Amino acid sequence: MSMTDLIEAARVSKAWPFQEAQKLLKRYPDGVKPDGSPVLFETGYGPSGLPHIGTFQEVLRTTLVRRAFEALIGAKPEDGKTRLVAFSDDMDGLRKVPDNIENKAVLEANLGKPLTRIPDPFGTHESFAHHNNARLRDFLDRFGFEYEFVSSSDEYNSGAFDDALRQVLRRNQAILDIMLPTLREERRKTYSPVLPVSPTSGKVLQVPVEVVDAEAGIVRFTDEDGCVIEQSALGGMSKLQWKVDWAMRWYALGVDYEMCGKDLTDSVTQSGRIVQVLGGRKPEGLIYELFLDEKGEKISKSKGNGLTIEEWLTYGSEESLGFYIFPNPKSAKQLHVGVIPRAVDDYWQFRSTLPTQELDKQLGNPAWHLLRANGGFEAEEAPGAGDSLPVTYGLLLNLASVLGTEATEANLREYLESYIGAGKVTHELEALIATAVAYTRDYIAPTLHKRAPVANEAAALKVLDAFLATAAADTSAEDLQTEVYEIGKREEFGFDNLRDWFKALYETLLGSSQGPRMGSFIALYGIANSRKLIAEALAR
């Protein structure tokens, strides 16, 4: 694949990352800004609670658009044509204590203060924000993202935002003209674009602010104790209201692309108007649907009702997380542990087909984008052949569930090696073995119930057992599957359809209403062991 071929295919691709990247190409037809600086992508993170997958997905999706844009202009990541900033809103005042924090007293005593000026309740970092920022960065690094982490507190405190803050003060009335009509009457009385930091309590104050000297950055306000204060709004002595802050950041950093969740639709509109007032330009972007929990409710960092990054990685792979996030960003998705097994298997199904696909089909394959996102291959290269697994994750889970209390990583590895050959358990399989043991222990084993077969099912099981008694130990999974299939079709057993036969196998042998291809399972578990399962079922 040549770079020219890739560019041509990318510019007509219907895959959503390329459709988003086309917006930037219209903005910068030559692929660069007029001043020659890199096209800037940004993601935002609010570290008021522990990071969950909803915070991670924005970095992933933005990276997918970034890599798609590079493909459109024929650039490689190392060319420096683009930048990605992961921006933490850690200058925000803490408004409420998250529900999923055990040591709440530390946070309750510091409500209202910037997140980076609140002690870490976990006792491991400089502040609460530093702790949560580290949690996010750890996973971004683990996944292999290329990004620059930027702290809001660092930018405010260092004076990096001072010039932009002066511009906000100069345009204070114009910003008020935009914001006040959008607020309830009571809120208008205290609203100010600038939120001063109290010199006495250290809290971020929601009070009316008078601009005394925009050029010098001086503002006047009434402190919590009733004293009228004149102080600088620069150098970390204030922060901006959310929508103004977002617009100021776009203006100060020169952001070209930023996506956000549906709940920020109004913020995008108002911040877009404000950045124009400041003299900047609203970024391109995508408004995506939010993740929902198992009950269909919105996931919240403070409620802690979503999956954490660590939870997904306990039960699934990094690649499967990216795969689950990839499709249809404008459609809501439920996010809970139950979606993990299928995500793992679907990812590997797409990845295994990638090397044999034509280029236009590759660009629509989620695996192509995910491999590019973390440096899996260069822009002009095709992904390598042999990217497939000899067993599905679902099959590993069924094996682990049958082993029950004996399901250990060592045992699963032993079964796999007897099935695929010694020394052929890859790094990817090793990871899935560990997660299969954990998932089975925590979510499958407690739900299993092996029922006794009814008369026709027992008769069919006896025929299957008789076949296995004469089958060679190395009978292929396909031959085993064919025989299982033929037994289920025999009229004497009275199954209305094959689905009823396979369901009977799953419920009597595995204790579940659904399961794997039985031929593959028998080959992996072993013919002798499978006969023991049948004997146990018949004995019930």
Number of C-alpha atoms within 10 A of each C-alpha: 10 10 16 14 13 20 21 15 18 27 18 13 18 14 19 18 24 24 17 22 26 21 16 22 16 10 14 14 12 10 21 17 15 9 6 9 13 18 22 20 25 28 25 18 20 19 26 23 23 24 27 22 21 22 19 21 19 22 24 21 24 25 26 25 24 27 24 29 28 24 25 24 22 19 20 15 18 7 10 12 20 20 19 23 20 22 19 23 24 25 26 25 24 26 16 14 19 19 14 14 16 9 13 13 11 15 22 15 11 21 17 21 22 26 27 24 20 22 20 20 17 13 11 11 15 13 19 27 30 22 21 23 25 14 17 22 17 11 17 17 12 10 15 12 17 18 19 12 15 16 21 22 22 17 16 20 18 13 15 17 22 20 14 19 28 19 19 26 26 17 17 20 14 14 22 17 11 15 20 15 10 13 12 9 10 8 12 15 12 12 18 24 24 27 24 30 24 20 13 9 14 16 22 25 24 17 18 17 20 16 18 15 14 18 13 13 21 17 21 18 20 17 18 14 9 8 9 11 14 16 18 19 26 24 19 21 17 24 28 21 16 16 22 26 21 21 29 24 20 25 24 19 15 19 23 21 24 23 22 19 17 16 12 13 13 12 17 23 12 18 23 20 20 29 25 13 19 24 12 19 18 22 24 16 20 18 16 20 16 21 24 19 18 17 10 12 13 16 21 19 22 17 15 17 20 25 18 19 20 14 14 21 17 19 24 27 20 16 17 24 21 24 20 20 21 19 15 13 19 13 10 15 19 18 25 18 18 13 17 21 20 15 21 24 18 18 22 20 16 18 24 18 17 26 17 13 13 9 17 17 15 22 22 18 19 21 27 20 25 23 17 18 25 18 15 17 14 13 22 17 12 18 20 13 12 11 14 16 16 11 16 22 25 18 20 25 27 24 25 27 24 20 17 16 10 13 19 18 18 12 16 23 17 14 18 23 15 14 19 13 11 12 8 13 17 10 9 11 19 14 17 22 26 18 23 30 25 20 22 23 18 12 13 19 19 10 10 16 14 17 17 18 21 11 11 14 20 20 15 23 26 16 13 19 20 12 15 19 13 9 15 9 12 10 15 17 16 14 14 22 17 13 15 23 16 11 18 23 16 12 9 11 16 14 18 11 10 16 12 14 23 21 16 25 26 20 21 26 25 24 22 21 15 15 18 19 17 20 20 20 22 22 24 24 23 17 22 15 13 19 21 13 17 19 15 14 20 20 10 10
